[in-house]
Amino acid sequence: MVTLVVGASGQVGSEVVRQLVEQGRPVRALVRPDAAAAHLRAYGDVEVVAGDLLQPSDVHRAVAGSEHIVATANSVIPRKRGEFGRVEREGYPALIAAARDAGVERFVFLSTTAFPHDDRIPGQQHKRFVERVLATSGIEYAVVRPAAFMESWLALPGSSLPLRGEVAPTLSRDFWFTRAFRKATGHLTEGRGMLTVSGSPDVRLSFIAIRDVAALLLAAAVHPAARNRILEVGGPEALSWQEVATIYGRILGRDVKVSASSPKLFAALRTVLTPLSPAAGNIMALQAGVANDMVIPPDVAAELGVGPLLRVAEFLEQKAALPADR
Ligand SMILES: NC(=O)c1ccc[n+]([C@@H]2O[C@H](COP(=O)([O-])OP(=O)(O)OC[C@H]3O[C@@H](n4cnc5c(N)ncnc54)[C@H](OP(=O)(O)O)[C@@H]3O)[C@@H](O)[C@H]2O)c1
């Protein structure tokens, strides 16, 4: 029986599809008709189904005959105007109901770990909404709440290294705000030896690689211990920005210094940006949120048999060995 991946054209969904193909398991990838999906077909035997979660007939067609669903679709970095929050508020309830009615065995949802002031961050509230819909739907589920992705949070401070070799990087999605942000800051680390962060150089985050997040989602789809649970999971170590700068410095062969901005700056930018673009305002709210430690143990990974988890130094060394393509 087939695993349906919803959000398959995205960064995590693409890796979930790749791992399913590698394991020789049948995979159906739901992608919007105008999304890039050639890389999914190139992985091998992938049934690519065109569809939009906001179209009920697409949802029913995709769900029919699926044994498990791994859903990573989200609107944090929307490709289209007016999309922020819609897939979570309208698409997921329809998908979850269709999955329950079709007898899907387990529904796995990629969520996020809790931030301080979660209740005031709209993107976080979208996640909690989907979690509540799932928990009350009657379907068997697992919610995976990972800590900070290496591919995003090691790049946002000013580096392009974490994006090397990525087939569908979230930070390269067609959204005006992240495009402008990356243009202004994307090479500060390699070019000027700067890591621009929120809070202080001592803030610690449990960075986790998307390779490991995808493996966790797949384990959560089948492992008995994941049934009807919310699984908070971090990477193998919680590093401070100062420690990350030291690793960058060694790999780049230059001094790398941390430049920390007050979370008040991001909070102010959020206020200015939200009326213009709620999604851009949300990104600033997340930046303000990561001014606090996000230390989450990796225990769930061990419990589900996933590991060894990639460390930041290994991740950046692997990236540095690849050609600079972006
Ligand atoms: N970054 C972090 O550190 C971090 C940490 C913890 C959790 N998370 C969470 O992990 C998720 C990130 O996943 P990701 O990186 O794979 O996201 P992504 O690269 O931004 O991909 C988003 C996916 O959702 C799809 N999608 C959006 N609207 C859709 C719709 N109406 N119908 C069907 N598909 C739709 C997109 O399709 P198109 O390609 O057609 O737009 C795309 O495939 C987010 O929910 C984020 O909050 C992130």
The ligand as an SDF file (V2000), in Angstrom:
LIG
                    3D

 48 52  0  0  0  0  0  0  0  0999 V2000
   12.4550   25.8020    9.2250 N   0  0  0  0  0  0  0  0  0  0  0  0
   12.4800   25.2500   10.4260 C   0  0  0  0  0  0  0  0  0  0  0  0
   13.4560   25.3600   11.1710 O   0  0  0  0  0  0  0  0  0  0  0  0
   11.3040   24.4360   10.8970 C   0  0  0  0  0  0  0  0  0  0  0  0
   11.3820   23.8180   12.1330 C   0  0  0  0  0  0  0  0  0  0  0  0
   10.2890   23.0530   12.5490 C   0  0  0  0  0  0  0  0  0  0  0  0
    9.1820   22.9080   11.7430 C   0  0  0  0  0  0  0  0  0  0  0  0
    9.1480   23.5560   10.5460 N   0  0  0  0  0  0  0  0  0  0  0  0
    7.9500   23.4020    9.7220 C   0  0  0  0  0  0  0  0  0  0  0  0
    8.2570   22.4930    8.6980 O   0  0  0  0  0  0  0  0  0  0  0  0
    7.5370   22.8530    7.5430 C   0  0  0  0  0  0  0  0  0  0  0  0
    8.5430   23.1290    6.4370 C   0  0  0  0  0  0  0  0  0  0  0  0
    8.3390   22.2570    5.4060 O   0  0  0  0  0  0  0  0  0  0  0  0
    9.0980   22.5300    4.0370 P   0  0  0  0  0  0  0  0  0  0  0  0
   10.4280   23.1220    4.3510 O   0  0  0  0  0  0  0  0  0  0  0  0
    9.0380   21.3220    3.2370 O   0  0  0  0  0  0  0  0  0  0  0  0
    8.1630   23.6710    3.4020 O   0  0  0  0  0  0  0  0  0  0  0  0
    8.3120   24.3010    1.9520 P   0  0  0  0  0  0  0  0  0  0  0  0
    9.6110   23.9530    1.3470 O   0  0  0  0  0  0  0  0  0  0  0  0
    7.9680   25.7400    2.1160 O   0  0  0  0  0  0  0  0  0  0  0  0
    7.1670   23.5660    1.1150 O   0  0  0  0  0  0  0  0  0  0  0  0
    5.8100   23.8760    1.2850 C   0  0  0  0  0  0  0  0  0  0  0  0
    5.0250   22.8350    0.5530 C   0  0  0  0  0  0  0  0  0  0  0  0
    3.6220   23.0010    0.8210 O   0  0  0  0  0  0  0  0  0  0  0  0
    2.9590   22.9300   -0.4530 C   0  0  0  0  0  0  0  0  0  0  0  0
    1.6640   23.5820   -0.4350 N   0  0  0  0  0  0  0  0  0  0  0  0
    1.3590   24.8180   -0.0280 C   0  0  0  0  0  0  0  0  0  0  0  0
    0.0550   25.0710   -0.2480 N   0  0  0  0  0  0  0  0  0  0  0  0
   -0.4660   23.9500   -0.8090 C   0  0  0  0  0  0  0  0  0  0  0  0
   -1.7520   23.5840   -1.2670 C   0  0  0  0  0  0  0  0  0  0  0  0
   -2.7840   24.4460   -1.2120 N   0  0  0  0  0  0  0  0  0  0  0  0
   -1.9300   22.3720   -1.8040 N   0  0  0  0  0  0  0  0  0  0  0  0
   -0.9030   21.4970   -1.8930 C   0  0  0  0  0  0  0  0  0  0  0  0
    0.3520   21.7840   -1.4710 N   0  0  0  0  0  0  0  0  0  0  0  0
    0.5630   22.9930   -0.9430 C   0  0  0  0  0  0  0  0  0  0  0  0
    3.9400   23.6360   -1.3730 C   0  0  0  0  0  0  0  0  0  0  0  0
    3.5770   23.4530   -2.7170 O   0  0  0  0  0  0  0  0  0  0  0  0
    4.1380   24.4740   -3.8650 P   0  0  0  0  0  0  0  0  0  0  0  0
    5.5360   24.0410   -4.1420 O   0  0  0  0  0  0  0  0  0  0  0  0
    3.2010   24.2520   -4.9840 O   0  0  0  0  0  0  0  0  0  0  0  0
    4.0650   25.8660   -3.3110 O   0  0  0  0  0  0  0  0  0  0  0  0
    5.2230   22.9510   -0.9590 C   0  0  0  0  0  0  0  0  0  0  0  0
    5.2960   21.6670   -1.5040 O   0  0  0  0  0  0  0  0  0  0  0  0
    6.7630   24.1240    7.8550 C   0  0  0  0  0  0  0  0  0  0  0  0
    5.4510   23.8090    8.2240 O   0  0  0  0  0  0  0  0  0  0  0  0
    7.5240   24.6930    9.0250 C   0  0  0  0  0  0  0  0  0  0  0  0
    6.7490   25.5050    9.8700 O   0  0  0  0  0  0  0  0  0  0  0  0
   10.1890   24.2850   10.1020 C   0  0  0  0  0  0  0  0  0  0  0  0
  1  2  1  0
  2  3  2  0
  2  4  1  0
  4  5  1  0
  4 48  2  0
  5  6  2  0
  6  7  1  0
  7  8  2  0
  8  9  1  0
  8 48  1  0
  9 10  1  0
  9 46  1  0
 10 11  1  0
 11 12  1  0
 11 44  1  0
 12 13  1  0
 13 14  1  0
 14 15  2  0
 14 16  1  0
 14 17  1  0
 17 18  1  0
 18 19  2  0
 18 20  1  0
 18 21  1  0
 21 22  1  0
 22 23  1  0
 23 24  1  0
 23 42  1  0
 24 25  1  0
 25 26  1  0
 25 36  1  0
 26 27  1  0
 26 35  1  0
 27 28  2  0
 28 29  1  0
 29 30  1  0
 29 35  2  0
 30 31  1  0
 30 32  2  0
 32 33  1  0
 33 34  2  0
 34 35  1  0
 36 37  1  0
 36 42  1  0
 37 38  1  0
 38 39  2  0
 38 40  1  0
 38 41  1  0
 42 43  1  0
 44 45  1  0
 44 46  1  0
 46 47  1  0
M  CHG  2   8   1  16  -1
M  END
$$$$
